[in-house]
Amino acid sequence: MTLVEKLLKVTAGYKSAAGISKDSRLSRQVFDDGKKIAALRGGGDLTTRRYEAALAWFDANWPQGVEKPDELSECANSTNKEVGRAA
């Protein structure tokens, strides 16, 4: 599984857990870009820093009471704990 595929899996889980239906809404929250998630679904790419920042955002904002996916364990082991948007 590629890193983009992992991120899209986390995205799908978050959308389900948070009751969000539109990629654009979540994309604005995570990347400050309403089209980034759609671009990733369409074959787009992102930098390592944006990937790590996105995982950190999901880790920090995951709905309470909902089990986090294994992909977020990467974030817990990261030394970069920046929680801002994945700029």
Buried (B, 14 or more C-beta within 10 A) or exposed (E): EEBBEBBBBBBBBBBEBBEBEEBBBBBBBBBEBBBBBBBBEEEEEBEEEBBBBBBBBBBEEBEEEEEBBEBBEBBEEBEEEBEEBBE
